[in-house]
Amino acid sequence: MNSEQLLKIGDVTTLLGVTTQTLRNWTNSGYMDVIIGKDGHRRFRRSEVERLMELKGREGSYYHPF
């Protein structure tokens, strides 16, 4: 069983500095992995979020991962 921490969409938007709609667009386009729980809520792997945070740090204030 994978014990990696999963984050809620609100936490991820705060960490990445993007809107929930932007995050939904990224996941709908396949740019970011998402886990949809039985409750229908989106969860994100911490490692995926950290990867995007690292990219954002390199790119500056305007950020689009792809």
N, C-alpha and C positions, 0 to 999 in steps of 0.2 A: 504494500500500500504506500502511495506517495504521500509524505507528510508535509509537502511544501505549503507554505501559508498562502491562503487565498484572500484577496482583498475585494471589498465592495466597490461599486462604481463611483460612489461619492469620494471615497478615499483616494482612488486612482486619479480622478479629475483634479483633486487638490494637489497631489504629488506631481502631476505632469503639467498643471497649470492650463488645462484645456476644459472645454465645456463637456457636459454629458453627451450632447449631440455629436460633438467631434469624436468622442470615444466610441459612440455607437456607430458612427460612419466608418471609423477605422476597423471595427470588428466586423461590420456587415460587408466591408470590402475585402476582408481577409488579411488586412495589414497587421492585425493584432489578435492573438489567440484569446478566446473567451470560453469559459465554462458556464453553461446554463444549468442551474440547479433544478431539482424537482419542483421548487417553488416558482420557477420561471425567472429568477433573478440572475443577473450576470455576475460572475466572479472572475477575478484575474489573478494569475500566478504572480507572486512577488518578483520572481526572477525576470519575468517578461517586463514588468513595470520598471524594474531597476535597469534593464537593458535600454529601455526607451529614455529613462532619466539620464543615462550616460550619453546617449546620442544627443539629447537636448542640450546638455552641457557643452558639447562640442560645437553645436550649431548656433548658439546664441539665442536671442529672444524670440525671433520668428522660428517656428518649429513645425515641420511636417516630416514625419519619419520616413516618407517614401517618395 
